[in-house]
Amino acid sequence: MTERQRVRPATLGDVPAIVRAFRSDLIEGAWWRFRKNQRTPAHVEDLTPFEQWLNGGPWMNPDYLMQHLGRLAAEGHLALVAEELTPGTGQGSGWAVRGEIEVFFYREAAAGAAPPLVAHIGVLQVERGFFRHGLGRALVRRACLEAVARGAYKVTVVSGRDNLSFYKKCGFGLLTPVVTVEGALPRLRDAERPRLTAPPEGLFARGVWPVVAGIHPGPGQTWFLYRAHPYEDPEFRAHRLEVSALVLPEQTGHGQRRAVGFLRQNQVDAEEAIIYCLAEPDRGGPDPSFGALGRAAFAELLRWAAALGYVRFRTYLTGPEHSKLRFFFRMGETSREFVLRLFTRDLEVDTNETG
């Protein structure tokens, strides 16, 4: 980072610049309108706030982003912006926001032990035209320093193939792949919703995130799921999110374990359910909810989705041990990302940076 660059906490006054940075990825003609499972080209000015959200999340609409940043702060998470100085005194000179990063802080679910603190980079964006200025690395560096300051023992991120080399240069090591899979649901007439055995909020301590459909960790997704309708927009409220509690079979020798099943309607495909399962940690070892133990629970979620009228489903699996589940339920891979991690003990920290 040079003297003409700086990173600081984001404020609500940064919203227009953050929206501009995220929208810069969508060149003219790349906006879409989604209707009846079809997409057609559109201009951003002709889209409703919800339709803008479908093109990339809350960062595509100023009103949604204001609410999003407010919730991040209220939950103890962090948004940072990177600024770059343009010399001169005329229009366009001065400090300008050119990128943003969002960091989730949470405690890793661990049975029989004090949950350790983890930092997870959920969002990183640099405005097009300002790539290779060092802004992305400066944002990641500051996120890692925040992790050190708060006592996190590691920082994680989920990345596509294109950004793997960037994160490796930042010191991250590859942990496990994240595979997006989809499949068809059977037509069931008599399937019933799984019996709700406990309020979902009571299953896990506040701020402690379990595995999300095999993804470890996934606090950003979990955070969204616990809020069925993050905005008051009627178009959001029209899309269903179903939540129910499940009891996993007693096959580990350590007693029954509970899980929360989520079924979220795909906003761009009303016939597809996006399925998540949050499982309590197992005292006997790694979470098995998507190994052989989890097949019964996952099958129940599929029956539930079919009973609600969905014809397709999508979920996310990690690691080679989950490939058996993919083939068992005849799911096809649609995309692949990767979980990377950096242990803060390996981070070289200048005392001037943390002081």
PyMOL commands that set and color helices and strands:
alter all, ss='L'
color gray80, all
select helices_A, chain A and resi 12-23+44-46+49-54+58-60+62-74+135-150+161-169+200-202+219-225+234-237+295-307+320-328+344-346+351-354
alter helices_A, ss='H'
color red, helices_A
select strands_A, chain A and resi 5-9+32-35+38-41+78-86+94-108+117-126+154-159+173-184+208-209+211-212+241-248+257-266+269-279+312-318+332-343
alter strands_A, ss='S'
color yellow, strands_A
deselect
rebuild
show_as cartoon
